[in-house]
């Protein structure tokens, strides 16, 4: 049921990682009722929050800030900043907010990541460009003193 909801509401019709990022952004922005209280469930290197800290979550971070991960704005020590939604659990939130946060946590726990998907796509595109031009690969190998590989073998 959760996977059906994710595929039918969050990433429906997403062609590629950029569209998947935007699908998640609008799904979460639509379902989460801001502001709400949240507890930090995991300390992260990129966040000032310690596990167990409670914060007020305000709106989603701006779209352009969420190109690699889902970020939400918080009030923390009289400052406003963005942190990873994956490190937060809602406290006494409504059903829609709880479901949306749980969907995101599930997606991340399954090994999905907006960053990893984007990096994989960029690597795949770069590899395709290289294999479309086997002479470049052969020239690079020759410079390194390696035997050149016939172009037909690059696709194996």
Residue, then its C-alpha position, 0 to 999 in steps of 0.5 A: x500500500x505504501x509503495x503504491x501510494x509513493x509510486x502513484x502520488x510522489x513519483x508518478x510520471x517521473x522521467x528521470x531523477x530531476x522529475x522524481x525530486x520535484x515529485x517528492x517535493x510537491x507530494x510532501x509539501x502538499x501532505x505535510x501540515x506546517x508548522x509542526x513539532x519534530x524530534x531529531x531521530x538521527x544526528x547528521x554531519x550536515x546538521x547542527x541537531x543532536x539526536x533527541x532535540x525537538x524543533x519546530x518545523x516550518x515550511x519545506x526549504x525552497x525548491x532549488x535547495x531540495x535538488x539532492x535531498x528533501x530539506x525542511x526549514x526549522x527554528x533552532x536556537x533563534x535561527x531559521x535553517x534547513x535540515x534533512x527531513x530524514x532525520x526528523x520524526x513528527x511529534x503529535x502530528x496529524x495523519x497526513x503529515x505522519x503518513x508523508x514523513x513515514x513515506x519519505x523515511x521508508x523511501x530512504x530506508x529502502x536505499x533510495x536517495x535523490x543524490x544517488x539517483x542523480x549521480x548514477x544518472x550522470x555517471x551513466x550519461x558520461x559512460x554512454x558518451x565515452x562508449x559512443x566515441x571509442x577512439x577517445x577511450x583507446x587514446x586514453x588507454x594508449x597514453x597510460x600504456x595500456x593495450x587499446x581495446x577494439x571498439x566492439x569490446x567496449x560494450x560488453 
